[in-house]
Structures are given as C-alpha cells and as structure tokens.
Amino acid sequence: MARVTVEDCLAQEENRFALVVLAAQRTRQIMRGSHPLVSGKNKAAVMALREIADSKVHWHRNSQEVVQEWIEQTETTKLALVSPKAPRGAMDRALWAGSRAHYDDPGYYSKTYGDRHEDVDFYRALASTEPGPVLEYGVGNGRIAVELARAGCSVVGVDWSRPMLEDLRGRQREAQALGAAGRWAERIELVEGDMREVALGRQFPLVLCTFNTFLHLYTRQDVEAFLERVKEHLAPGGRFVFDLSIPQAGDLARDPERAYKVPRFRHPTTKQVVRYAERFDYDPIRQILYVTMEFQPLDGSEGWVVPLTHRQFFPQEIEALLHHNGLVIERIQGDFGDEPLDRFSDVGIWTVRRRGDAKNQGNRAK
Ligand SMILES: C[S@@+](CC[C@H](N)C(=O)[O-])C[C@H]1O[C@@H](n2cnc3c(N)ncnc32)[C@H](O)[C@@H]1O
C-alpha cells in the first residue's frame, strides 16, 4: 500500500475517537520496538495507520474504559441519566453501570424488545391461573406488566431504573385519560427500589422476575439477598417464576475484539441514522458477560457507548442456589413452550415454591 488515507482507516474503524486512540497506541508501540504487522519502511505513525487500514489491529475498550466513557457521555448527551451513588471501586462501577445504562433510554429499549411476544404470552397465561395480584421484579417500562394488567390482573412492579418507571408512568397517565380503554393503568402500582432490598409488607400468590432481570444479580450475596425478599413476598403456597438465558459456550467464546454489526437504523430517541455494533467480553471467573453497544451516527456527530453486564448462571448452579436458599423447584421449562429445558434451549423458566410450602402442597419437589 503506497498511501494510506484517513478514509481507509475509517472504513475499518468507524469511530473517530477509537481510531485516534488506536493509532496513537500503535505508533507508540512501534516506536518502542514492536514489530509492525504490515511490510514497509514508513514512519511509525504511518505504519500504525496502515495496520488499521489493513485490519491488522482493532481497537477494543476494556469494560472499565466503556464505563468511564458512558459516565462522561451522560454529562454531554440527553440520552442517559447518571444514576446517583455510583460505587467507588472500578469493578463495582462496571457492574453498576452495566445494570443501569441500558435502561436509561426506554425509547430504545422498547424499539429493541417490543417484538418479543413469547414471554408476554407465557406470563399472561400464567397470571390468568392466579387470583393476583402479581409482584414483578424488574418491571422496567412495563413490556410484560402492561399486558398482564390489560388482561385484568393487578401488578405491583419493582424496579430501580427511574427512566424506565417514568416512561411507564407516562403511559399510565395517557391511558387514564382514555377512560374505560385505559383501565389497565389503574391495575399497575410501581415501586422504585433495589429488588435485593425492597420490603413491601405484603404477600403475593405469584412473584415474577422476568426477561433476564435475574442476570443483574452478580454475586452469591446478591442472589441470596434477592431470594430472601422473594420468600418474604410469597404468600403461603405461592409460586416464584423467573426466566433467564442459558449460557451458550459459543457465545461466551466470542472474540472481544470483534464488532458484531447490524444494519444501520434510525435511533428512536436521537432520531439519527446510526451504525450499530456489539462487542462481547466474557470473564469466566466472575461469570460475567460484558456487552458493549456502540452507536455511531452517520451525520458525523460523536458516537456513544452503552455497557450491559449479565451474570451467566448455569442451570445446575441455579438448582444449587435455589436449594440452599430454601426454595424447591416445581417445574423447569425451555423457551416459553411446554417443552422441558434441554440442551437446545436458549431460555430456561423456573417455577419454584418455598420449601415448607411445597411439602404442604404435596408436590414432587425435593
Ligand atoms: C431486561 S429488563 C426487564 C424489563 C421488563 N420486565 C421486560 O421484560 O421488558 C431488566 C430490568 O431490571 C431492572 N433491574 C436490574 N437490577 C435491578 C435491581 N437490583 N433492583 C431493581 N431493578 C433492577 C432494570 O432496571 C430493568 O428495568
């Protein structure tokens, strides 16, 4: 390659900020003696750009850089709202940000997951078998709760994301103005708080923790605190039902340097057409999958990142956690159908009861 232009480099690395950081890093490394990954005898800075244009090196933010970038960008964009009380430790900040950032933009959340129906149908059918009310942990902006309420069920929803709850409250206000058609809105009561802590002083025949909310419990202590709250809120004989994605070996082995791109789309909040890519970085010790969502507007304005962190729970681990926290499994289903969970399932749904209750009910659980 005789000449290298910025356009050549941008074709490989669209994010200008990333491009500058990567070029500076590689230039320094080459100047300090690192062997260039392309042939030629140009200056270090040119060799670095040629490496980028040739796709020999890629920029990869580590999870802490992503978190820092997200925190800084929340001060300059209207997209996100930095939640108060960010923890001090670098690792904890990554988990804190990864359980908040994705939910700071309810418009984007609804656009991304609005088409998921299997879980909504499943929970609607389940709730119809109970007198109610239902307690939903991680109610978010009501993708599931609103449909339960439309079907006539009363729902108490707990969530710590103010933007998600505000979005749902806005929809409740709009619905209430509609009269009879909006009656569902009166059947949803929202509580802002941490699901590991909130004590409602009430009990429910059906408690739910939906759509991977459980994956925001990162440690054994988190899980234990949460399951204690669940047990406190379960009425005698009541059921706790939760679903989570089953870790897939291939997914966890993804190269963190690789950006998984999807076709450009119009962002529902900023209204810009953006390029979008995701990166996945799995920590096998903490069993945490760090997902980085990268948005790059085509109008040339600055892009942004959103971190999402998901604990990965293997099914046998769930069994042990439930067992040691006084809950017995009544049923495990796969993929919201009637099939049992098996090696081909992407999602597992656990139905459990408090241990003493299960014996009283005389079911098969041990
Ligand atoms: C994947 S969303 C699910 C939202 C909704 N149930 C749905 O199915 O669309 C996970 C929700 O859990 C909430 N969440 C995560 N950790 C939480 C915690 N410790 N306490 C309360 N809410 C939490 C997030 O704010 C988010 O709204």
The ligand as a Gaussian input file, in Angstrom:
#p B3LYP/6-31G(d) Opt

LIG

0 1
 C      -34.224000      -6.715000      30.937000
 S      -35.102000      -5.517000      31.845000
 C      -36.691000      -6.307000      32.005000
 C      -37.822000      -5.275000      31.951000
 C      -39.208000      -5.890000      31.723000
 N      -39.549000      -6.870000      32.732000
 C      -39.270000      -6.524000      30.337000
 O      -39.430000      -7.743000      30.271000
 O      -39.150000      -5.808000      29.353000
 C      -34.391000      -5.671000      33.462000
 C      -34.937000      -4.661000      34.459000
 O      -34.408000      -4.979000      35.750000
 C      -34.107000      -3.782000      36.423000
 N      -33.129000      -4.077000      37.477000
 C      -31.875000      -4.585000      37.340000
 N      -31.314000      -4.752000      38.547000
 C      -32.210000      -4.340000      39.471000
 C      -32.208000      -4.273000      40.894000
 N      -31.164000      -4.660000      41.615000
 N      -33.316000      -3.806000      41.504000
 C      -34.394000      -3.393000      40.792000
 N      -34.456000      -3.435000      39.438000
 C      -33.373000      -3.918000      38.787000
 C      -33.596000      -2.858000      35.336000
 O      -33.703000      -1.508000      35.722000
 C      -34.507000      -3.233000      34.164000
 O      -35.637000      -2.400000      34.091000

